[in-house]
Amino acid sequence: MSDTDSDIRAFTAANPDAKFLDVLLPDLSATLRGKRLKIDALRGVYAGDFRLPGSMFALDVCGNTVESTGLGFDDGDADRPCLPVEGSLVPVPWMGEGVAQLQVSMREADGRGFFGDPRQVLGGVLRQFAARNLRPVVALEIEFYVIDPHRTARGGIAPGRVVATAPDCAGKQINSMARIEEVSAILAEIGRACELQGVPATSALSESGPGQYEVNLHHVADACLACDHLIRLKRIVQGVFLKHGLRATFMAKPYADEPGSGLHIHVSLLAADGRNVFAADGPEPNEALSQALGGLAHTMAESMLLFAPTINAYKRFRPECYVPLAPTWGLNNRGVALRIPADAAENRRLEHRVAGADANPYLLTAAVLAGIHHGMTRGLDPGAPVSGNPYRDPTAHLPVCWEDALRGFERSRFVADYLGADFQRLFATTRRAEFQAFSRQITPLEYDWYLGTA
């Protein structure tokens, strides 16, 4: 019996009521695309019979095909095989309809990874580490807001009320256990779903904004798997809150005057013997970690479009909001872009704190690991660490405007070398089309400001 047969038999034996299969393919924006099939199609999906068009990776955030990518009519909207991601066949308990899900990744007809699939892009970066007998260890943590599913009269949003009788807590109330208590039953349901789907969620906490929470995932020595976990987690969070009449959003900056939501990534590196190459006796980074920081600092500006892929994402970048404005690093400092957390020597790692919650986790991880590899292979120096308030340094800065980030990304030799020139063009083309479409819109604020003054 093949491993596939064993996996299918084990799943169907554990989930005899499964009637439907959601086949999921995360696109450039990490939006899940795919189809719902009957469960008896499962064996055919594993056999390579499931296909989706390459235009799944030519979509803007609204799901419109950006024809200038060449993956729409120019390509005949051609289908490509999509093969299962190992370990992603799991039940979907919150739907209560006998639903299972399976994540897939796109290939070319000859079996090569499709250049536009973010999971394949990350795989290409990982092969460069494997060539040096290094294995990245990755952990992700993400923030989100819980909002009312109904928009306000002016088209805005309002916090979702989980418990109608819960007392109001004024102020930011970071790490408030009262706010955890309000959603305790929902968090417990999310926790059970994570266990069933193999998602290693370690903790949940109340963040600063009204109805804002963070979930942390345990580190794994498989960067693609770490991102798979986050894809599953986001669907779990949104699905369970929706079941309870609420909406969870991973929008980077849903409120103008409240904190944004970030996606932070922790990285260490294992040598062939299992040793953490970033480990050091003292608090200062060793040579390997210093070079990794140097590579990330040198490549951060040209990678910004991956860390902040939407126009809304750039509204996070404000002084003293725990969102870095410069490629800084420091020890145990949450204001810098690259933080070295206080921990035991064997757990020494770096935390990349730039990306918004709307970033694609595969592309974020690919850019971060590429920056680390770039720094270590070239012996780059990160400069002096920052202590105290990093927002008082007016020298270096990051492009905190979508158009500037787009130009830097398009011109980057680093991006082309590590992520592929074809992917670079594809991502830039979809982002530019979305930027131009957004720029053509007339907003209510423009009427408020200019209708009577022009």
MIDREN-701076 format. One record per residue (C-alpha): residue in one letter; chain; x, y, z. Coordinates in Angstrom, 3 decimals. Layout:
[r 'a', 'A', [X, Y, Z]]
...
//
This chain:
[r 'm', 'A', [0.000, 0.000, 0.000]]
[r 's', 'A', [1.379, 3.446, -0.949]]
[r 'd', 'A', [1.807, 6.269, 1.552]]
[r 't', 'A', [-1.023, 8.114, -0.196]]
[r 'd', 'A', [-3.362, 5.139, 0.219]]
[r 's', 'A', [-2.402, 4.927, 3.881]]
[r 'd', 'A', [-3.022, 8.657, 4.425]]
[r 'i', 'A', [-6.435, 8.533, 2.741]]
[r 'r', 'A', [-7.478, 5.392, 4.615]]
[r 'a', 'A', [-6.344, 6.866, 7.945]]
[r 'f', 'A', [-8.211, 10.120, 7.320]]
[r 't', 'A', [-11.457, 8.494, 6.197]]
[r 'a', 'A', [-11.320, 6.081, 9.124]]
[r 'a', 'A', [-10.919, 8.988, 11.571]]
[r 'n', 'A', [-13.505, 11.142, 9.763]]
[r 'p', 'A', [-16.204, 8.761, 8.487]]
[r 'd', 'A', [-18.786, 11.574, 8.217]]
[r 'a', 'A', [-16.719, 13.639, 5.781]]
[r 'k', 'A', [-18.794, 14.329, 2.678]]
[r 'f', 'A', [-17.060, 17.320, 1.095]]
[r 'l', 'A', [-13.503, 18.369, 0.373]]
[r 'd', 'A', [-12.400, 22.008, 0.155]]
[r 'v', 'A', [-9.290, 22.130, -2.035]]
[r 'l', 'A', [-7.392, 25.311, -1.139]]
[r 'l', 'A', [-4.747, 27.285, -3.032]]
[r 'p', 'A', [-3.492, 30.524, -1.373]]
[r 'd', 'A', [-2.978, 33.254, -3.985]]
[r 'l', 'A', [-0.503, 36.171, -3.954]]
[r 's', 'A', [-2.583, 37.937, -1.287]]
[r 'a', 'A', [-2.901, 34.666, 0.701]]
[r 't', 'A', [-6.613, 34.659, -0.182]]
[r 'l', 'A', [-7.794, 31.066, -0.425]]
[r 'r', 'A', [-8.922, 30.015, -3.901]]
[r 'g', 'A', [-10.048, 26.558, -4.969]]
[r 'k', 'A', [-13.125, 24.349, -5.176]]
[r 'r', 'A', [-15.433, 22.287, -3.011]]
[r 'l', 'A', [-15.564, 18.685, -4.198]]
[r 'k', 'A', [-17.280, 15.557, -3.000]]
[r 'i', 'A', [-15.049, 13.527, -0.727]]
[r 'd', 'A', [-14.860, 10.692, -3.252]]
[r 'a', 'A', [-12.708, 12.996, -5.435]]
[r 'l', 'A', [-9.935, 12.829, -2.821]]
[r 'r', 'A', [-7.991, 10.017, -4.454]]
[r 'g', 'A', [-8.022, 11.813, -7.806]]
[r 'v', 'A', [-6.641, 14.991, -6.230]]
[r 'y', 'A', [-3.753, 12.991, -4.791]]
[r 'a', 'A', [-3.236, 11.388, -8.208]]
[r 'g', 'A', [-2.675, 14.833, -9.768]]
[r 'd', 'A', [-6.070, 15.187, -11.468]]
[r 'f', 'A', [-6.963, 18.505, -9.803]]
[r 'r', 'A', [-6.157, 21.600, -11.847]]
[r 'l', 'A', [-6.614, 25.357, -11.577]]
[r 'p', 'A', [-5.625, 28.104, -14.032]]
[r 'g', 'A', [-2.330, 29.918, -13.570]]
[r 's', 'A', [-4.371, 33.118, -13.480]]
[r 'm', 'A', [-5.062, 32.335, -9.814]]
[r 'f', 'A', [-1.736, 34.113, -9.310]]
[r 'a', 'A', [-2.628, 37.040, -11.580]]
[r 'l', 'A', [-5.462, 38.282, -9.367]]
[r 'd', 'A', [-5.669, 41.561, -7.512]]
[r 'v', 'A', [-7.100, 41.651, -4.008]]
[r 'c', 'A', [-10.636, 41.928, -5.441]]
[r 'g', 'A', [-10.209, 38.774, -7.525]]
[r 'n', 'A', [-9.872, 40.539, -10.869]]
[r 't', 'A', [-7.395, 39.043, -13.355]]
[r 'v', 'A', [-4.598, 41.484, -14.172]]
[r 'e', 'A', [-4.270, 40.756, -17.877]]
[r 's', 'A', [-0.917, 42.534, -18.185]]
[r 't', 'A', [0.659, 39.616, -16.303]]
[r 'g', 'A', [0.191, 37.421, -19.366]]
[r 'l', 'A', [-1.580, 34.737, -17.320]]
[r 'g', 'A', [-5.120, 35.543, -18.464]]
[r 'f', 'A', [-6.287, 35.530, -22.079]]
[r 'd', 'A', [-2.694, 35.659, -23.390]]
[r 'd', 'A', [-2.095, 32.288, -21.734]]
[r 'g', 'A', [-5.483, 30.909, -22.735]]
[r 'd', 'A', [-6.282, 30.947, -19.006]]
[r 'a', 'A', [-4.521, 27.592, -19.041]]
[r 'd', 'A', [-4.979, 25.044, -16.268]]
[r 'r', 'A', [-2.012, 23.645, -14.369]]
[r 'p', 'A', [-1.819, 20.650, -12.023]]
[r 'c', 'A', [-2.127, 21.356, -8.315]]
[r 'l', 'A', [-0.669, 18.721, -6.009]]
[r 'p', 'A', [-1.466, 18.161, -2.321]]
[r 'v', 'A', [0.658, 19.742, 0.384]]
[r 'e', 'A', [1.849, 17.010, 2.717]]
[r 'g', 'A', [-0.008, 16.866, 6.022]]
[r 's', 'A', [-2.707, 19.354, 4.996]]
[r 'l', 'A', [-5.653, 16.934, 4.760]]
[r 'v', 'A', [-7.620, 17.883, 7.883]]
[r 'p', 'A', [-11.228, 18.194, 9.088]]
[r 'v', 'A', [-13.021, 21.559, 9.263]]
[r 'p', 'A', [-14.922, 21.178, 12.543]]
[r 'w', 'A', [-16.561, 24.609, 12.787]]
[r 'm', 'A', [-18.584, 24.073, 9.603]]
[r 'g', 'A', [-20.423, 21.090, 11.056]]
[r 'e', 'A', [-21.236, 19.817, 7.561]]
[r 'g', 'A', [-18.815, 16.927, 7.163]]
[r 'v', 'A', [-16.223, 19.139, 5.473]]
[r 'a', 'A', [-12.522, 18.364, 5.064]]
[r 'q', 'A', [-9.839, 20.580, 3.543]]
[r 'l', 'A', [-6.667, 19.956, 1.599]]
[r 'q', 'A', [-4.100, 22.550, 0.566]]
[r 'v', 'A', [-2.445, 22.261, -2.828]]
[r 's', 'A', [0.487, 23.882, -4.600]]
[r 'm', 'A', [0.668, 24.606, -8.328]]
[r 'r', 'A', [3.076, 22.925, -10.725]]
[r 'e', 'A', [3.915, 23.159, -14.401]]
[r 'a', 'A', [2.919, 20.251, -16.642]]
[r 'd', 'A', [6.475, 18.864, -16.430]]
[r 'g', 'A', [6.370, 18.800, -12.619]]
[r 'r', 'A', [8.389, 21.965, -11.951]]
[r 'g', 'A', [6.991, 24.361, -9.375]]
[r 'f', 'A', [4.931, 27.165, -10.917]]
[r 'f', 'A', [6.923, 30.393, -10.689]]
[r 'g', 'A', [3.957, 32.435, -9.410]]
[r 'd', 'A', [3.019, 30.168, -6.493]]
[r 'p', 'A', [4.349, 31.778, -3.269]]
[r 'r', 'A', [4.946, 28.368, -1.691]]
[r 'q', 'A', [7.176, 27.438, -4.619]]
[r 'v', 'A', [8.982, 30.799, -4.336]]
[r 'l', 'A', [9.786, 30.033, -0.693]]
[r 'g', 'A', [10.932, 26.546, -1.691]]
[r 'g', 'A', [13.487, 28.064, -4.037]]
[r 'v', 'A', [15.007, 30.125, -1.217]]
[r 'l', 'A', [15.106, 27.085, 1.073]]
[r 'r', 'A', [17.111, 25.133, -1.493]]
[r 'q', 'A', [19.879, 27.722, -1.170]]
[r 'f', 'A', [20.057, 27.057, 2.578]]
[r 'a', 'A', [20.040, 23.302, 1.997]]
[r 'a', 'A', [23.053, 23.733, -0.289]]
[r 'r', 'A', [24.918, 25.124, 2.751]]
[r 'n', 'A', [23.595, 22.370, 5.070]]
[r 'l', 'A', [21.508, 24.904, 6.986]]
[r 'r', 'A', [17.875, 24.556, 7.981]]
[r 'p', 'A', [15.795, 27.600, 9.038]]
[r 'v', 'A', [13.603, 27.306, 12.113]]
[r 'v', 'A', [10.584, 29.597, 11.829]]
[r 'a', 'A', [7.799, 30.777, 14.126]]
[r 'l', 'A', [5.061, 33.205, 13.137]]
[r 'e', 'A', [2.776, 35.380, 15.228]]
[r 'i', 'A', [-0.155, 37.359, 13.860]]
[r 'e', 'A', [-2.560, 40.037, 15.095]]
[r 'f', 'A', [-6.173, 40.564, 14.052]]
[r 'y', 'A', [-9.285, 42.531, 14.988]]
[r 'v', 'A', [-12.754, 41.225, 15.799]]
[r 'i', 'A', [-15.374, 43.513, 14.283]]
[r 'd', 'A', [-19.119, 43.743, 13.816]]
[r 'p', 'A', [-20.009, 42.031, 10.519]]
[r 'h', 'A', [-22.221, 44.982, 9.562]]
[r 'r', 'A', [-20.672, 48.204, 8.290]]
[r 't', 'A', [-21.596, 51.565, 9.810]]
[r 'a', 'A', [-23.851, 54.070, 8.035]]
[r 'r', 'A', [-20.773, 55.797, 6.590]]
[r 'g', 'A', [-19.229, 52.509, 5.466]]
[r 'g', 'A', [-16.838, 52.161, 8.376]]
[r 'i', 'A', [-16.405, 49.396, 10.941]]
[r 'a', 'A', [-17.046, 48.973, 14.653]]
[r 'p', 'A', [-15.689, 46.515, 17.230]]
[r 'g', 'A', [-17.653, 43.302, 17.546]]
[r 'r', 'A', [-19.419, 42.766, 20.856]]
[r 'v', 'A', [-18.805, 39.188, 21.892]]
[r 'v', 'A', [-20.526, 39.520, 25.264]]
[r 'a', 'A', [-23.203, 42.228, 25.177]]
[r 't', 'A', [-23.092, 42.758, 28.942]]
[r 'a', 'A', [-19.295, 42.950, 29.210]]
[r 'p', 'A', [-18.093, 46.183, 30.858]]
[r 'd', 'A', [-16.226, 48.685, 28.717]]
[r 'c', 'A', [-12.495, 48.910, 29.441]]
[r 'a', 'A', [-11.099, 52.343, 28.692]]
[r 'g', 'A', [-7.627, 52.739, 27.214]]
[r 'k', 'A', [-5.405, 50.333, 25.342]]
[r 'q', 'A', [-5.547, 47.516, 27.931]]
[r 'i', 'A', [-2.670, 45.507, 26.475]]
[r 'n', 'A', [-2.621, 41.889, 27.758]]
[r 's', 'A', [-6.014, 42.422, 29.416]]
[r 'm', 'A', [-7.296, 39.131, 30.832]]
[r 'a', 'A', [-10.793, 40.618, 30.998]]
[r 'r', 'A', [-10.781, 40.881, 27.211]]
[r 'i', 'A', [-9.547, 37.300, 26.948]]
[r 'e', 'A', [-12.400, 36.227, 29.224]]
[r 'e', 'A', [-14.945, 37.883, 26.907]]
[r 'v', 'A', [-13.908, 35.578, 24.067]]
[r 's', 'A', [-12.904, 32.587, 26.186]]
[r 'a', 'A', [-15.420, 30.171, 24.652]]
[r 'i', 'A', [-14.494, 31.211, 21.123]]
[r 'l', 'A', [-10.771, 30.940, 21.826]]
[r 'a', 'A', [-11.362, 27.464, 23.245]]
[r 'e', 'A', [-13.158, 26.454, 20.044]]
[r 'i', 'A', [-10.303, 27.897, 17.986]]
[r 'g', 'A', [-7.868, 25.915, 20.138]]
[r 'r', 'A', [-9.747, 22.658, 19.528]]
[r 'a', 'A', [-9.822, 23.311, 15.784]]
[r 'c', 'A', [-6.074, 23.998, 15.831]]
[r 'e', 'A', [-5.462, 20.660, 17.542]]
[r 'l', 'A', [-7.569, 18.810, 14.968]]
[r 'q', 'A', [-5.750, 20.530, 12.111]]
[r 'g', 'A', [-2.256, 20.152, 13.582]]
[r 'v', 'A', [-1.743, 23.896, 14.007]]
[r 'p', 'A', [0.702, 24.468, 16.923]]
[r 'a', 'A', [-0.884, 27.553, 18.485]]
[r 't', 'A', [0.908, 28.228, 21.760]]
[r 's', 'A', [-0.773, 31.352, 23.147]]
[r 'a', 'A', [-3.374, 34.037, 22.565]]
[r 'l', 'A', [-3.338, 37.513, 24.059]]
[r 's', 'A', [-5.326, 40.704, 24.002]]
[r 'e', 'A', [-3.567, 43.423, 22.035]]
[r 's', 'A', [-3.834, 47.213, 22.370]]
[r 'g', 'A', [-6.709, 47.958, 20.004]]
[r 'p', 'A', [-10.425, 47.409, 20.764]]
[r 'g', 'A', [-11.179, 43.799, 19.880]]
[r 'q', 'A', [-7.567, 43.168, 18.806]]
[r 'y', 'A', [-5.883, 39.843, 19.559]]
[r 'e', 'A', [-2.673, 38.001, 18.764]]
[r 'v', 'A', [-2.022, 34.281, 18.298]]
[r 'n', 'A', [1.483, 32.810, 18.425]]
[r 'l', 'A', [2.558, 29.628, 16.661]]
[r 'h', 'A', [5.274, 27.278, 17.908]]
[r 'h', 'A', [8.482, 27.203, 15.905]]
[r 'v', 'A', [9.120, 24.393, 13.418]]
[r 'a', 'A', [12.243, 23.420, 11.467]]
[r 'd', 'A', [10.315, 23.582, 8.183]]
[r 'a', 'A', [9.650, 27.082, 6.881]]
[r 'c', 'A', [6.990, 25.988, 4.390]]
[r 'l', 'A', [5.156, 24.089, 7.120]]
[r 'a', 'A', [5.271, 27.151, 9.396]]
[r 'c', 'A', [3.500, 29.124, 6.675]]
[r 'd', 'A', [1.026, 26.284, 6.050]]
[r 'h', 'A', [0.166, 26.465, 9.748]]
[r 'l', 'A', [-0.541, 30.190, 9.482]]
[r 'i', 'A', [-2.771, 29.703, 6.429]]
[r 'r', 'A', [-4.802, 27.163, 8.403]]
[r 'l', 'A', [-4.858, 29.373, 11.496]]
[r 'k', 'A', [-6.299, 32.338, 9.593]]
[r 'r', 'A', [-9.094, 30.192, 8.173]]
[r 'i', 'A', [-9.814, 28.769, 11.608]]
[r 'v', 'A', [-9.961, 32.201, 13.260]]
[r 'q', 'A', [-12.188, 33.699, 10.580]]
[r 'g', 'A', [-14.424, 30.636, 10.393]]
[r 'v', 'A', [-14.989, 30.237, 14.123]]
[r 'f', 'A', [-15.696, 33.933, 14.720]]
[r 'l', 'A', [-18.072, 33.936, 11.740]]
[r 'k', 'A', [-19.895, 30.981, 13.261]]
[r 'h', 'A', [-20.488, 33.179, 16.322]]
[r 'g', 'A', [-21.822, 36.100, 14.280]]
[r 'l', 'A', [-18.581, 38.099, 14.266]]
[r 'r', 'A', [-15.908, 38.920, 11.746]]
[r 'a', 'A', [-12.162, 38.551, 12.239]]
[r 't', 'A', [-10.059, 40.725, 9.942]]
[r 'f', 'A', [-6.348, 40.567, 9.183]]
[r 'm', 'A', [-6.444, 43.989, 7.531]]
[r 'a', 'A', [-3.218, 45.775, 8.451]]
[r 'k', 'A', [-4.775, 49.061, 9.640]]
[r 'p', 'A', [-8.560, 48.799, 10.066]]
[r 'y', 'A', [-8.843, 51.866, 12.346]]
[r 'a', 'A', [-7.138, 55.182, 11.643]]
[r 'd', 'A', [-6.486, 55.965, 15.303]]
[r 'e', 'A', [-5.846, 52.492, 16.692]]
[r 'p', 'A', [-2.797, 50.220, 16.392]]
[r 'g', 'A', [-2.327, 48.234, 13.222]]
[r 's', 'A', [-2.030, 44.460, 13.025]]
[r 'g', 'A', [1.351, 42.906, 12.329]]
[r 'l', 'A', [2.785, 39.578, 11.211]]
[r 'h', 'A', [6.102, 38.944, 12.957]]
[r 'i', 'A', [8.512, 36.150, 12.101]]
[r 'h', 'A', [11.131, 34.570, 14.389]]
[r 'v', 'A', [14.051, 32.810, 12.709]]
[r 's', 'A', [17.039, 30.754, 13.826]]
[r 'l', 'A', [19.259, 28.422, 11.805]]
[r 'l', 'A', [20.228, 24.818, 12.468]]
[r 'a', 'A', [23.488, 23.317, 11.241]]
[r 'a', 'A', [23.651, 19.727, 10.013]]
[r 'd', 'A', [24.459, 18.540, 13.551]]
[r 'g', 'A', [21.352, 20.276, 14.982]]
[r 'r', 'A', [23.312, 23.165, 16.513]]
[r 'n', 'A', [21.715, 26.625, 16.469]]
[r 'v', 'A', [24.283, 28.665, 14.529]]
[r 'f', 'A', [22.977, 31.894, 16.125]]
[r 'a', 'A', [23.670, 30.639, 19.683]]
[r 'a', 'A', [26.153, 32.694, 21.704]]
[r 'd', 'A', [27.269, 32.854, 25.321]]
[r 'g', 'A', [26.748, 36.587, 25.742]]
[r 'p', 'A', [23.913, 38.914, 24.727]]
[r 'e', 'A', [25.743, 40.305, 21.694]]
[r 'p', 'A', [25.102, 38.538, 18.352]]
[r 'n', 'A', [27.762, 36.157, 17.108]]
[r 'e', 'A', [29.222, 36.476, 13.612]]
[r 'a', 'A', [26.516, 34.433, 11.883]]
[r 'l', 'A', [23.659, 36.335, 13.514]]
[r 's', 'A', [25.369, 39.669, 12.927]]
[r 'q', 'A', [25.734, 38.902, 9.222]]
[r 'a', 'A', [22.113, 37.772, 9.050]]
[r 'l', 'A', [21.039, 41.073, 10.592]]
[r 'g', 'A', [23.274, 42.885, 8.111]]
[r 'g', 'A', [21.643, 41.157, 5.157]]
[r 'l', 'A', [18.153, 41.947, 6.415]]
[r 'a', 'A', [19.020, 45.577, 7.055]]
[r 'h', 'A', [20.576, 45.977, 3.605]]
[r 't', 'A', [17.648, 44.377, 1.746]]
[r 'm', 'A', [14.706, 45.592, 3.830]]
[r 'a', 'A', [13.811, 48.631, 1.719]]
[r 'e', 'A', [13.675, 46.713, -1.561]]
[r 's', 'A', [11.580, 43.963, 0.078]]
[r 'm', 'A', [8.981, 46.338, 1.532]]
[r 'l', 'A', [6.357, 45.547, -1.109]]
[r 'l', 'A', [6.254, 41.977, 0.246]]
[r 'f', 'A', [6.003, 43.166, 3.858]]
[r 'a', 'A', [3.332, 45.766, 3.036]]
[r 'p', 'A', [1.523, 44.630, -0.133]]
[r 't', 'A', [-1.559, 46.914, 0.042]]
[r 'i', 'A', [-2.152, 50.635, 0.251]]
[r 'n', 'A', [-3.744, 50.142, 3.667]]
[r 'a', 'A', [-0.584, 48.447, 4.994]]
[r 'y', 'A', [1.427, 51.686, 4.775]]
[r 'k', 'A', [-0.941, 53.402, 7.201]]
[r 'r', 'A', [0.589, 51.274, 9.987]]
[r 'f', 'A', [3.888, 53.087, 9.709]]
[r 'r', 'A', [3.714, 55.846, 12.306]]
[r 'p', 'A', [6.208, 56.924, 14.969]]
[r 'e', 'A', [6.053, 55.203, 18.344]]
[r 'c', 'A', [3.413, 52.680, 17.280]]
[r 'y', 'A', [5.704, 49.622, 17.564]]
[r 'v', 'A', [5.994, 49.611, 13.769]]
[r 'p', 'A', [9.587, 50.181, 12.576]]
[r 'l', 'A', [10.331, 53.103, 10.277]]
[r 'a', 'A', [14.008, 52.266, 9.695]]
[r 'p', 'A', [16.107, 49.093, 9.181]]
[r 't', 'A', [17.277, 49.117, 12.804]]
[r 'w', 'A', [18.204, 46.281, 15.135]]
[r 'g', 'A', [18.543, 45.968, 18.866]]
[r 'l', 'A', [18.590, 43.695, 21.895]]
[r 'n', 'A', [15.228, 43.131, 23.588]]
[r 'n', 'A', [13.762, 46.279, 21.984]]
[r 'r', 'A', [10.273, 46.126, 20.436]]
[r 'g', 'A', [10.670, 49.414, 18.599]]
[r 'v', 'A', [13.318, 48.200, 16.159]]
[r 'a', 'A', [12.802, 46.349, 12.890]]
[r 'l', 'A', [15.054, 43.425, 13.872]]
[r 'r', 'A', [14.796, 42.417, 17.520]]
[r 'i', 'A', [16.973, 39.922, 19.359]]
[r 'p', 'A', [14.617, 38.605, 22.070]]
[r 'a', 'A', [15.923, 37.972, 25.573]]
[r 'd', 'A', [16.174, 34.188, 25.831]]
[r 'a', 'A', [18.547, 31.330, 26.593]]
[r 'a', 'A', [21.598, 30.953, 24.344]]
[r 'e', 'A', [20.293, 27.813, 22.639]]
[r 'n', 'A', [17.106, 29.707, 21.692]]
[r 'r', 'A', [18.924, 32.690, 20.181]]
[r 'r', 'A', [17.000, 34.018, 17.199]]
[r 'l', 'A', [15.993, 37.198, 15.431]]
[r 'e', 'A', [12.491, 38.647, 15.201]]
[r 'h', 'A', [11.527, 40.523, 12.040]]
[r 'r', 'A', [8.823, 43.035, 13.026]]
[r 'v', 'A', [8.049, 44.946, 9.811]]
[r 'a', 'A', [5.240, 43.104, 8.013]]
[r 'g', 'A', [1.534, 43.754, 8.353]]
[r 'a', 'A', [-1.007, 41.019, 8.999]]
[r 'd', 'A', [-2.087, 41.227, 5.353]]
[r 'a', 'A', [1.294, 39.997, 4.086]]
[r 'n', 'A', [1.493, 36.612, 2.386]]
[r 'p', 'A', [3.373, 34.417, 4.914]]
[r 'y', 'A', [5.264, 32.473, 2.222]]
[r 'l', 'A', [6.494, 35.670, 0.568]]
[r 'l', 'A', [7.334, 37.317, 3.895]]
[r 't', 'A', [9.320, 34.246, 4.939]]
[r 'a', 'A', [11.011, 33.987, 1.546]]
[r 'a', 'A', [12.132, 37.632, 1.691]]
[r 'v', 'A', [13.381, 37.346, 5.279]]
[r 'l', 'A', [15.293, 34.126, 4.655]]
[r 'a', 'A', [16.710, 35.527, 1.418]]
[r 'g', 'A', [17.955, 38.571, 3.342]]
[r 'i', 'A', [19.597, 36.314, 5.927]]
[r 'h', 'A', [21.271, 34.220, 3.239]]
[r 'h', 'A', [22.391, 37.365, 1.404]]
[r 'g', 'A', [24.008, 38.738, 4.557]]
[r 'm', 'A', [25.734, 35.511, 5.557]]
[r 't', 'A', [27.180, 34.836, 2.119]]
[r 'r', 'A', [28.514, 38.381, 1.820]]
[r 'g', 'A', [29.549, 39.003, 5.426]]
[r 'l', 'A', [27.394, 42.134, 5.748]]
[r 'd', 'A', [27.559, 44.408, 8.789]]
[r 'p', 'A', [24.259, 45.549, 10.358]]
[r 'g', 'A', [25.773, 48.639, 11.944]]
[r 'a', 'A', [25.401, 49.614, 15.573]]
[r 'p', 'A', [22.431, 48.402, 17.611]]
[r 'v', 'A', [19.758, 50.820, 18.769]]
[r 's', 'A', [19.002, 51.186, 22.446]]
[r 'g', 'A', [16.157, 53.231, 23.838]]
[r 'n', 'A', [13.678, 54.922, 21.511]]
[r 'p', 'A', [14.505, 54.053, 17.850]]
[r 'y', 'A', [12.083, 56.653, 16.497]]
[r 'r', 'A', [14.454, 59.464, 17.494]]
[r 'd', 'A', [16.964, 58.508, 14.799]]
[r 'p', 'A', [16.135, 60.569, 11.675]]
[r 't', 'A', [18.837, 59.093, 9.405]]
[r 'a', 'A', [17.904, 55.793, 7.744]]
[r 'h', 'A', [14.312, 55.162, 6.759]]
[r 'l', 'A', [12.111, 52.638, 4.970]]
[r 'p', 'A', [9.830, 53.415, 2.014]]
[r 'v', 'A', [6.490, 53.888, 3.765]]
[r 'c', 'A', [4.616, 54.804, 0.589]]
[r 'w', 'A', [3.192, 52.071, -1.651]]
[r 'e', 'A', [4.496, 53.646, -4.868]]
[r 'd', 'A', [8.045, 54.046, -3.502]]
[r 'a', 'A', [8.069, 50.452, -2.284]]
[r 'l', 'A', [6.823, 49.250, -5.664]]
[r 'r', 'A', [9.597, 51.051, -7.521]]
[r 'g', 'A', [12.258, 49.689, -5.182]]
[r 'f', 'A', [10.930, 46.150, -5.559]]
[r 'e', 'A', [10.795, 46.351, -9.364]]
[r 'r', 'A', [14.417, 47.531, -9.609]]
[r 's', 'A', [15.873, 45.112, -7.053]]
[r 'r', 'A', [18.607, 42.753, -8.236]]
[r 'f', 'A', [18.344, 41.009, -4.866]]
[r 'v', 'A', [14.638, 40.182, -5.406]]
[r 'a', 'A', [15.277, 38.903, -8.930]]
[r 'd', 'A', [18.182, 36.726, -7.810]]
[r 'y', 'A', [16.452, 35.104, -4.853]]
[r 'l', 'A', [12.738, 35.078, -5.736]]
[r 'g', 'A', [13.037, 34.915, -9.520]]
[r 'a', 'A', [12.739, 37.613, -12.164]]
[r 'd', 'A', [9.471, 36.138, -13.471]]
[r 'f', 'A', [7.928, 36.251, -10.009]]
[r 'q', 'A', [9.273, 39.773, -9.479]]
[r 'r', 'A', [7.502, 40.983, -12.634]]
[r 'l', 'A', [4.303, 39.115, -11.761]]
[r 'f', 'A', [4.029, 40.497, -8.237]]
[r 'a', 'A', [4.949, 44.041, -9.259]]
[r 't', 'A', [2.434, 43.966, -12.116]]
[r 't', 'A', [-0.456, 42.884, -9.899]]
[r 'r', 'A', [0.473, 45.418, -7.205]]
[r 'r', 'A', [0.754, 48.251, -9.741]]
[r 'a', 'A', [-2.621, 47.392, -11.276]]
[r 'e', 'A', [-4.217, 47.385, -7.826]]
[r 'f', 'A', [-2.558, 50.690, -6.928]]
[r 'q', 'A', [-3.819, 52.298, -10.135]]
[r 'a', 'A', [-7.348, 50.955, -9.617]]
[r 'f', 'A', [-7.398, 52.308, -6.053]]
[r 's', 'A', [-6.041, 55.679, -7.155]]
[r 'r', 'A', [-8.933, 56.139, -9.579]]
[r 'q', 'A', [-11.548, 55.899, -6.821]]
[r 'i', 'A', [-13.271, 58.943, -5.268]]
[r 't', 'A', [-13.605, 58.452, -1.504]]
[r 'p', 'A', [-16.236, 59.916, 0.877]]
[r 'l', 'A', [-13.444, 61.851, 2.603]]
[r 'e', 'A', [-12.702, 63.688, -0.639]]
[r 'y', 'A', [-16.313, 64.842, -0.785]]
[r 'd', 'A', [-16.126, 65.916, 2.875]]
[r 'w', 'A', [-12.963, 67.931, 2.296]]
[r 'y', 'A', [-13.252, 69.284, -1.226]]
[r 'l', 'A', [-16.883, 69.390, -2.381]]
[r 'g', 'A', [-17.533, 72.798, -0.871]]
[r 't', 'A', [-14.043, 74.251, -1.080]]
[r 'a', 'A', [-13.062, 73.756, -4.704]]
//
